[in-house]
Amino acid sequence: MKVLVVGNGGREHAIAWQLSKSPLVSKLYCASGNAGIWKIAERVDIAPTDVKKLAEFAQREGVDFTVVGPEAPLVKGIVDEFEARGLKIFGPTREASQLEGSKAFAKNFMEKYNVPTPHYSVFDDFDRALRYVKDVGAPIVIKADGLAAGKGAVVCYSIDHAVQTLESFMKKGALGGAGERVVVEEFLEGEEASYIVMVNGENYVPLPTSQDHKKLLDGDKGPNTGGMGAYSPTPVINEEVERRVREEVIERTLKGLKEEGIYFRGFLYAGLMITSEGPKVLEFNVRLGDPEAQPILMRIKNDFLKLLVDFYEGKEVQVKEDERWSLDVVLASRGYPEAYEKGKVIEGLEEAESLPDVVIFHAGTTLKDGKVVTNGGRVLNVCAYGNTLREAKDRAYEAVSKIHFEGMHYRKDIGDKAFKYLG
């Protein structure tokens, strides 16, 4: 089979890595990839959001199956474009992608179908939002309605911070059109976790559980990012929590989509807060998480292409999980998540990759004069397996110690949140 992966990041490298191992693959393409992906897939110089050109390419080359990594092409309607041409593609339609593309749509949907989520109000008028925030008080969460690459949610611990955030989003256009409308949400105490399932209509299959680390700095300090690391599985989602997530979140959501006449096929990601009252949905994503995909996909033992194609075609499938733990440390550029530097030469990759049970997924990298250089905010995902979480963590950080580029930044506490549950 000829297979196309759409996207440029660490998640897409992990997808391509898994697909490349399938004996069913005769040709693997990636649009447009990175320095790591280009080692295992043919580079296609078409932007992930140029959906018409991608569909034309897939048709011309006779691509049999396409897997979409990031949210932007999904929200733009890449699945609709491909399906209109009779091309097989794994991901939700533009209509179904509203669950991620509009925070207001998702919150209204959850309220309608009794999916547990924090209390909220939606505003497209700055003065009304300001009055509401001052009435409710802090701490409070302000979210841009549209796509903001993981940076559109801000926890405000003071009214001054909330006012600054509203001004930044709604008046100064810091996030472009994404911040013209905002969701203002109650602040919840608890532990965050990610629960991702493969969906085909009313059928769903859970993937291994994981926990992301969204804040830039150790101890969950600093601004929100796209994610600074993750591990799998997470003890935060125990059997009882998982039962409630499946019943109260996933199954109510799929029932609601059916009632709305929306067919969903693809990955559905519930970003959860596990509170004293039970799990509540902070956000829905309509694709694999990044960086959660990396440790999750490391633990899937199936032929990944066969798993996806069989599930796409409506066959019953079972995900076979590696019993080992996996952990991912993100190496980021100086300045991230704001303006960051590019073009810094990355050293030590080969030495790090040669360590046992270590896998490195590239994110923001490219090639320049035959050398791998930085080309994004999040640069590399340094991952490792372990028979225990501690072992996986130690191996990943040993590999991190071999790598260097100017301005390299990373968290040193990935996975630590799990230890209090593990004893």
C-alpha positions as CSV (number, residue, x, y, z in Angstrom):
1,M,0.0,0.0,0.0
2,K,1.0,3.6,-0.7
3,V,0.5,5.6,2.5
4,L,0.7,9.4,3.1
5,V,1.3,11.0,6.5
6,V,0.2,14.7,6.8
7,G,2.1,16.9,9.2
8,N,5.6,18.1,10.3
9,G,6.0,17.3,14.0
10,G,7.0,14.8,16.6
11,R,3.5,13.2,16.5
12,E,3.8,12.7,12.8
13,H,7.3,11.2,13.1
14,A,5.9,8.7,15.6
15,I,3.0,7.9,13.2
16,A,5.4,7.5,10.3
17,W,7.8,5.3,12.5
18,Q,4.9,3.0,13.4
19,L,3.6,2.8,9.8
20,S,7.1,2.2,8.3
21,K,7.3,-1.1,10.3
22,S,4.2,-2.5,8.5
23,P,4.9,-5.1,5.8
24,L,1.8,-3.8,4.0
25,V,3.6,-0.5,3.2
26,S,5.1,-0.4,-0.3
27,K,5.7,3.4,-0.3
28,L,5.5,5.9,2.6
29,Y,5.1,9.7,1.9
30,C,5.0,12.6,4.3
31,A,3.8,16.2,3.7
32,S,6.0,17.9,4.5
33,G,7.8,16.2,7.4
34,N,11.1,17.0,9.1
35,A,14.7,15.8,9.2
36,G,13.8,12.6,11.2
37,I,10.8,11.7,9.0
38,W,12.7,12.1,5.8
39,K,14.9,9.2,6.8
40,I,11.9,6.8,6.6
41,A,9.4,8.5,4.3
42,E,9.6,10.4,0.9
43,R,9.3,14.1,1.4
44,V,6.3,15.8,-0.2
45,D,6.8,19.6,-0.4
46,I,3.1,20.5,0.2
47,A,2.0,22.3,3.3
48,P,-0.2,20.2,5.6
49,T,-3.0,22.9,5.3
50,D,-3.0,22.9,1.4
51,V,-5.7,20.4,1.3
52,K,-6.5,20.7,-2.4
53,K,-2.9,20.1,-3.5
54,L,-2.6,17.2,-1.1
55,A,-5.7,15.6,-2.5
56,E,-4.4,16.1,-6.0
57,F,-1.1,14.5,-5.0
58,A,-2.8,11.5,-3.4
59,Q,-4.9,11.0,-6.5
60,R,-2.0,11.4,-8.9
61,E,0.3,9.0,-7.0
62,G,-2.4,6.4,-6.2
63,V,-2.1,6.8,-2.4
64,D,-4.2,4.0,-0.8
65,F,-4.5,5.4,2.7
66,T,-3.8,8.8,4.4
67,V,-3.2,9.5,8.1
68,V,-3.6,13.1,9.3
69,G,-1.5,14.3,12.3
70,P,-2.4,17.9,13.1
71,E,-5.7,19.6,13.7
72,A,-5.4,22.5,11.2
73,P,-5.9,20.4,8.0
74,L,-8.8,18.6,9.7
75,V,-10.6,21.8,10.7
76,K,-9.9,23.1,7.1
77,G,-11.7,20.1,5.6
78,I,-8.9,17.8,4.3
79,V,-11.1,14.7,5.0
80,D,-14.0,16.2,3.0
81,E,-11.7,17.0,0.1
82,F,-10.2,13.5,0.0
83,E,-13.5,11.6,0.5
84,A,-15.1,13.7,-2.3
85,R,-12.4,12.1,-4.6
86,G,-12.9,8.6,-3.3
87,L,-9.6,8.6,-1.3
88,K,-9.3,6.8,2.0
89,I,-8.2,9.0,4.9
90,F,-8.3,8.5,8.6
91,G,-9.6,11.6,10.4
92,P,-12.9,13.4,11.1
93,T,-14.7,15.7,8.6
94,R,-14.7,19.5,8.9
95,E,-18.1,19.4,10.6
96,A,-16.9,16.8,13.2
97,S,-13.6,18.7,13.7
98,Q,-15.6,21.6,15.3
99,L,-15.2,19.7,18.5
100,E,-11.6,21.0,18.5
101,G,-11.9,23.9,16.0
102,S,-14.3,25.9,18.2
103,K,-14.1,25.8,22.0
104,A,-17.6,27.4,22.2
105,F,-19.1,24.7,19.9
106,A,-17.5,22.0,22.1
107,K,-18.7,23.5,25.4
108,N,-22.3,24.0,24.1
109,F,-22.2,20.4,22.8
110,M,-21.0,19.0,26.2
111,E,-23.7,21.0,28.0
112,K,-26.4,19.7,25.7
113,Y,-25.4,16.0,26.0
114,N,-24.5,16.1,29.7
115,V,-20.7,15.5,29.3
116,P,-19.1,16.7,32.5
117,T,-17.1,19.9,31.9
118,P,-16.3,23.0,34.0
119,H,-19.0,25.8,34.1
120,Y,-18.4,28.4,31.4
121,S,-19.7,31.4,29.5
122,V,-18.9,32.5,25.9
123,F,-18.2,36.1,24.9
124,D,-17.4,37.9,21.7
125,D,-17.8,41.3,23.4
126,F,-14.8,42.5,25.4
127,D,-16.7,44.7,27.8
128,R,-19.2,41.9,28.7
129,A,-16.3,39.4,29.2
130,L,-14.5,41.9,31.4
131,R,-17.6,42.5,33.6
132,Y,-18.1,38.7,33.9
133,V,-14.4,38.1,34.9
134,K,-14.6,40.8,37.5
135,D,-17.8,39.5,38.9
136,V,-16.6,35.9,39.1
137,G,-13.1,36.6,40.4
138,A,-9.9,34.6,40.2
139,P,-8.5,32.0,39.7
140,I,-10.3,31.6,36.3
141,V,-9.5,30.1,32.9
142,I,-9.7,32.0,29.6
143,K,-9.7,30.1,26.4
144,A,-9.5,31.4,22.8
145,D,-12.4,29.9,20.8
146,G,-10.3,28.9,17.8
147,L,-7.1,26.9,17.1
148,A,-4.1,28.3,18.9
149,A,-1.5,25.5,18.8
150,G,-2.0,24.6,22.5
151,K,-1.4,28.2,23.6
152,G,-5.0,29.4,23.7
153,A,-5.8,28.4,27.3
154,V,-4.6,30.6,30.1
155,V,-5.1,30.0,33.8
156,C,-5.4,33.4,35.5
157,Y,-4.6,33.5,39.2
158,S,-5.5,37.2,39.5
159,I,-8.0,39.6,38.0
160,D,-5.1,41.7,36.6
161,H,-3.8,38.7,34.7
162,A,-7.4,37.9,33.4
163,V,-7.8,41.4,32.2
164,Q,-4.4,41.3,30.4
165,T,-5.3,38.0,28.8
166,L,-8.7,39.3,27.5
167,E,-7.0,42.4,26.1
168,S,-4.3,40.3,24.5
169,F,-6.8,37.9,22.8
170,M,-9.8,40.2,22.0
171,K,-8.2,43.6,21.5
172,K,-4.6,43.1,20.5
173,G,-5.3,40.0,18.3
174,A,-2.4,38.1,19.8
175,L,-3.9,34.8,18.4
176,G,-5.4,36.4,15.3
177,G,-9.0,35.4,14.6
178,A,-8.8,32.5,17.1
179,G,-9.1,34.9,20.1
180,E,-11.9,37.2,18.9
181,R,-14.4,35.0,20.8
182,V,-13.4,33.6,24.2
183,V,-14.7,30.9,26.6
184,V,-14.3,31.9,30.3
185,E,-14.3,28.8,32.4
186,E,-14.3,27.9,36.1
187,F,-10.9,26.8,37.5
188,L,-10.7,23.2,38.6
189,E,-8.4,21.5,41.1
190,G,-7.2,18.0,40.2
191,E,-4.9,16.0,38.0
192,E,-4.8,16.3,34.2
193,A,-4.7,13.3,32.0
194,S,-5.3,12.4,28.4
195,Y,-7.7,9.7,27.1
196,I,-7.6,9.0,23.4
197,V,-9.8,6.6,21.5
198,M,-10.1,5.6,17.8
199,V,-13.7,6.2,16.7
200,N,-15.7,5.0,13.7
201,G,-19.3,6.1,14.2
202,E,-20.7,4.5,17.3
203,N,-17.7,2.1,17.7
204,Y,-14.6,3.1,19.6
205,V,-11.4,1.5,20.8
206,P,-9.3,3.0,23.6
207,L,-5.5,3.6,23.1
208,P,-3.1,3.4,26.1
209,T,-3.6,6.2,28.6
210,S,-1.1,9.0,29.0
211,Q,-0.3,12.3,30.9
212,D,1.0,15.4,29.2
213,H,3.0,18.2,30.9
214,K,1.7,21.5,29.4
215,K,3.6,24.1,31.4
216,L,7.0,25.3,30.2
217,L,8.8,25.0,33.5
218,D,9.4,22.3,36.2
219,G,6.7,22.0,38.9
220,D,4.0,23.1,36.3
221,K,5.2,26.7,36.4
222,G,5.4,29.2,33.5
223,P,3.1,29.6,30.4
224,N,1.2,26.9,28.7
225,T,2.9,25.2,25.7
226,G,1.9,22.6,23.2
227,G,3.3,20.1,25.7
228,M,6.8,19.6,27.2
229,G,6.7,15.8,27.7
230,A,4.4,12.9,28.4
231,Y,4.5,9.3,29.6
232,S,2.3,6.2,29.3
233,P,0.4,4.6,30.9
234,T,-0.8,7.0,33.7
235,P,-1.9,5.7,37.1
236,V,-4.1,8.8,37.3
237,I,-6.6,6.9,35.2
238,N,-7.4,3.8,37.3
239,E,-10.1,1.3,36.4
240,E,-12.9,3.2,38.1
241,V,-11.9,6.5,36.5
242,E,-11.6,4.8,33.1
243,R,-15.1,3.3,33.5
244,R,-16.5,6.7,34.2
245,V,-14.6,8.4,31.3
246,R,-15.9,5.7,28.9
247,E,-19.5,6.0,30.1
248,E,-19.8,9.7,30.9
249,V,-17.4,11.2,28.3
250,I,-16.8,9.0,25.3
251,E,-20.1,7.2,25.0
252,R,-22.2,10.4,25.7
253,T,-20.1,12.2,23.1
254,L,-20.6,9.6,20.4
255,K,-24.4,9.4,21.2
256,G,-24.5,13.2,20.9
257,L,-22.7,13.2,17.6
258,K,-25.1,10.7,16.2
259,E,-28.1,12.8,17.4
260,E,-26.6,15.8,15.7
261,G,-26.2,13.8,12.5
262,I,-22.4,14.1,12.6
263,Y,-20.4,11.0,11.5
264,F,-17.0,10.9,13.3
265,R,-14.2,8.7,12.2
266,G,-10.6,9.3,13.5
267,F,-8.9,9.9,16.8
268,L,-10.9,11.6,19.6
269,Y,-8.9,13.0,22.5
270,A,-10.5,14.0,25.8
271,G,-8.2,16.3,27.8
272,L,-9.4,15.6,31.3
273,M,-9.2,17.0,34.8
274,I,-9.7,14.2,37.3
275,T,-11.4,16.0,40.2
276,S,-12.8,14.9,43.5
277,E,-16.2,14.7,41.8
278,G,-14.9,12.6,38.9
279,P,-13.5,13.2,35.4
280,K,-14.3,16.5,33.6
281,V,-13.5,17.4,30.1
282,L,-11.2,20.5,29.7
283,E,-11.0,20.1,25.9
284,F,-11.7,17.8,23.0
285,N,-9.1,17.3,20.3
286,V,-9.9,15.5,17.1
287,R,-6.4,13.9,16.6
288,L,-3.7,12.3,18.5
289,G,-2.1,14.5,21.2
290,D,1.4,15.8,20.7
291,P,3.5,14.8,22.8
292,E,1.2,12.1,24.1
293,A,1.2,10.3,20.7
294,Q,4.9,9.5,21.0
295,P,4.8,7.4,24.2
296,I,1.4,5.9,23.3
297,L,2.5,4.8,19.8
298,M,5.7,3.3,21.3
299,R,3.5,1.0,23.3
300,I,1.2,-0.3,20.5
301,K,2.4,-3.7,19.4
302,N,0.0,-4.2,16.5
303,D,0.9,-3.7,12.8
304,F,-0.3,0.0,13.0
305,L,-1.3,0.3,9.4
306,K,-3.4,-2.9,9.5
307,L,-5.0,-1.7,12.8
308,L,-6.0,1.6,11.2
309,V,-7.2,0.1,7.9
310,D,-9.2,-2.7,9.6
311,F,-10.8,-0.2,12.0
312,Y,-11.5,2.2,9.1
313,E,-13.3,-0.6,7.3
314,G,-15.5,-1.4,10.3
315,K,-13.7,-4.6,11.4
316,E,-13.4,-5.5,15.0
317,V,-9.9,-4.7,16.3
318,Q,-7.9,-5.0,19.6
319,V,-5.0,-2.8,20.5
320,K,-2.1,-4.9,21.8
321,E,-0.1,-2.9,24.4
322,D,3.5,-3.3,25.3
323,E,3.7,-3.9,29.1
324,R,6.6,-1.5,29.5
325,W,6.4,2.2,30.4
326,S,7.3,4.8,27.9
327,L,8.4,8.4,28.5
328,D,9.0,11.4,26.3
329,V,11.0,14.5,27.1
330,V,10.6,17.5,24.7
331,L,13.7,19.6,23.9
332,A,12.6,23.1,23.0
333,S,14.2,26.2,21.5
334,R,15.1,29.3,23.5
335,G,12.1,31.7,23.6
336,Y,9.4,29.0,23.1
337,P,6.4,29.3,23.4
338,E,6.9,32.9,22.2
339,A,9.2,33.9,19.4
340,Y,12.1,31.4,19.2
341,E,15.4,30.9,17.5
342,K,16.0,28.7,14.5
343,G,18.9,27.2,12.5
344,K,20.9,26.0,15.5
345,V,23.0,22.9,14.8
346,I,22.0,19.8,16.8
347,E,24.8,17.7,18.1
348,G,24.9,14.2,19.8
349,L,21.8,12.7,18.1
350,E,23.6,9.5,16.9
351,E,25.1,8.9,20.4
352,A,21.7,9.4,22.1
353,E,19.9,7.1,19.6
354,S,22.4,4.3,20.0
355,L,21.4,3.9,23.7
356,P,19.3,0.8,24.4
357,D,15.5,1.3,24.4
358,V,15.8,4.9,23.3
359,V,13.8,6.3,20.4
360,I,14.1,9.9,19.2
361,F,11.3,11.6,17.3
362,H,12.0,14.8,15.5
363,A,9.7,17.8,15.7
364,G,11.0,21.2,14.6
365,T,14.1,20.1,12.7
366,T,15.3,20.5,9.1
367,L,18.5,19.8,7.1
368,K,21.0,22.6,6.3
369,D,24.4,21.8,4.6
370,G,23.9,18.2,5.5
371,K,23.5,18.9,9.2
372,V,20.3,18.6,11.4
373,V,19.3,22.1,12.6
374,T,16.5,23.5,14.7
375,N,13.4,24.7,12.9
376,G,10.7,25.0,15.4
377,G,9.7,25.8,19.1
378,R,9.6,22.1,20.0
379,V,12.6,20.5,18.4
380,L,13.0,16.9,19.6
381,N,11.1,14.2,21.5
382,V,13.6,12.1,23.4
383,C,11.8,8.9,24.4
384,A,12.6,5.7,26.2
385,Y,11.1,2.4,27.4
386,G,11.5,1.0,30.9
387,N,10.1,-1.9,32.9
388,T,9.2,0.8,35.5
389,L,8.5,4.5,35.0
390,R,11.6,5.4,36.9
391,E,13.7,3.2,34.5
392,A,12.0,4.9,31.4
393,K,12.7,8.3,32.9
394,D,16.3,7.6,33.7
395,R,17.0,6.3,30.2
396,A,15.3,9.2,28.5
397,Y,17.2,11.8,30.5
398,E,20.5,9.9,29.9
399,A,19.8,10.3,26.2
400,V,18.9,14.0,26.7
401,S,22.4,14.5,28.3
402,K,24.0,13.4,25.0
403,I,22.2,16.1,22.9
404,H,23.1,19.7,22.6
405,F,22.0,22.8,20.6
406,E,22.3,26.4,21.5
407,G,19.4,27.6,23.7
408,M,18.2,24.1,24.4
409,H,15.5,24.0,27.1
410,Y,13.6,21.1,28.7
411,R,11.8,20.1,31.9
412,K,13.6,17.8,34.3
413,D,10.5,16.5,36.0
414,I,8.6,14.6,33.3
415,G,6.8,11.6,34.9
416,D,7.2,12.8,38.5
417,K,3.5,13.4,38.9
418,A,2.9,9.7,38.7
419,F,5.2,8.6,41.5
420,K,2.7,9.7,44.3
421,Y,0.2,7.2,42.8
422,L,2.8,4.4,42.4
423,G,4.2,4.6,45.9
